[in-house]
Amino acid sequence: MTEVDRAAVVETFLAECEEQFAAIEEAVVALEEQPEDEDLLQSIFRLVHTLKGNSVSLGLSASGRLAHALEDLLDRLRTRTLHVSPRIVTLVLRAVDALRGMIPEELETGALQDEHKALLGELEQGRTPGPSGTVEGSKESGMGAPHASKAQTLRVDVRRLDRMLDLSGEIAIARGRLARLIASIPDALSSRLVEAQADMDRLYMDLQEELLGARTVFVGPTFRQHARTVRDVALQNGKGARIVVEGEDVEVDTAIIEGIRAPLTHLVRNAVDHGIEFPDERRALGKNPEGRITLRASYEPGHVLIEVIDDGRGLDRERILARARERGLLGPSERPSENAIDRLIFEAGFSTAASVSELSGRGIGMDVVRKSIEALRGTVSVQSVSGKGMTVSLRLPLTLAIIQGFLVSAAGETYVIPLDSVLECVDLDERGADTWATTGLITLRGEAVPYVRLRAALGFPEWKGGREAVVLVDHALGRVGLAVDGLQGESQVVIKPLGRPLESTPGFAGSTILGDGRVALILDVDALVSSWVPAASAATTRAIESRRFTC
């Protein structure tokens, strides 16, 4: 085998290993709750046996030895000479963690490190092998032939899919230019061209749908991996907790899945550490001694909603208020709404923990969650009921590559607002509306709605005349308006990165190329509006203090 061949095999092997580790962890945690489930035991045994065989075939003798010891332990569980217990489950999970670190390390060094030898001894302790061939025979009887209806799959580098989708976007731009050219041709000839273009558009949309589908994955496997997290954190805290997964067949872009792994891990750990009460406390409250963490996924128009729900104690708003006042975030007599109090937990460095531990207390968790979700063009919100529990909701786009946009103009430039943020458009009443003011208020069906004038917010000169429109957008604070110079309609746009000179500029989520070849900036509505609307309330009838902003 050449070096190139071996590198390709190793890359595939490592990817398969991670899938196997995740499947083993999920099954082992389930086995702790269902110790008599023979199918779970057989599934874990087969996975470990495959892992061992693949490791040995690549010359990873140390990893193979540890996997073999784990396989023997599992065989004793299968034959009921050893019974499933929390200690055994913990030992199996420790072995999985060790293998997860050993395999890449052995590919580099080729040796069994000292820290893993003690674990190997624990696995081998009390080992009583059966007659020759027992393990191998069990393996053969358990493996069986693959199910005939199993779908065929092919591993594809995500970068290749990204490139294909990028090319798809370039085709979309070319389609727009072609449509305008056809529109300028005399009617006698254009009708046949329009028909041909309609056929091409239909094929293109089918192709784009397939490309987007190739990038999507089910959320279920990612959700189920957190069963291990819940178990470990609960044991560490002396609590009981289990995880419930709902909506595991919801599909989202693979980039979204990768982006929410760390935030989900923190939210799950936080729910067990801060939310779930101790068993005695839960009994006294009439609750099941074992807490429940629910991970739920569902579709919303243009979005996927992911919720982390616990049935614990909920947020202690008085403690949050006290800590906010200590840090100077609120005045001594200020009493914001419950929703505003809850959002304080997303402030940088905010924590109500009395002391720093391995799990909490440094105040960097929820702030990082918020920033990570916003980086994915999503939003995070929290709902809490004292004594009943808390729900953290993550609203995320279905894809990060292509969006439906609403084109607007300001100071002679074109900007794109994500269409799923747009609620409606209304004319801006010129009476009393200062043409230079960055912010103002409009009355819409009896409600005072604040608006931000886009050209002023971006530092452009004042408008010299003409009718303005207000695009009402959905924001965490409520309905907020963006006052623009003109409306250009809906269009599908391909998101391009801003590049280093502009990537840290607030208020922009990316760029796109329009059908005529011009570049338009995509607005980050949440960031832009949050810079100008006070956090107290979007429905306030007070005038919003005007501020200057230089892009």
GIPEQUI-V797427 format. One record per helix or strand of 3 or more residues. SS is the DSSP state (H for helix, E for strand). FROM is the first residue (numbers start at 1). LEN is the number of residues. If there is no record, write none. Layout:
SS;FROM;LEN / SS;FROM;LEN
This chain:
H;3;31 / H;38;20 / H;61;18 / H;86;24 / H;114;11 / H;134;10 / H;158;26 / H;187;29 / E;216;3 / H;220;5 / H;226;12 / E;241;6 / E;251;3 / H;254;22 / H;279;6 / E;291;10 / E;303;8 / H;317;10 / H;338;9 / H;365;11 / E;379;7 / E;389;9 / E;402;9 / E;413;6 / H;419;3 / E;422;6 / E;439;6 / E;447;7 / H;454;4 / E;469;7 / E;478;7 / E;486;9 / E;508;6 / E;519;5 / H;525;6
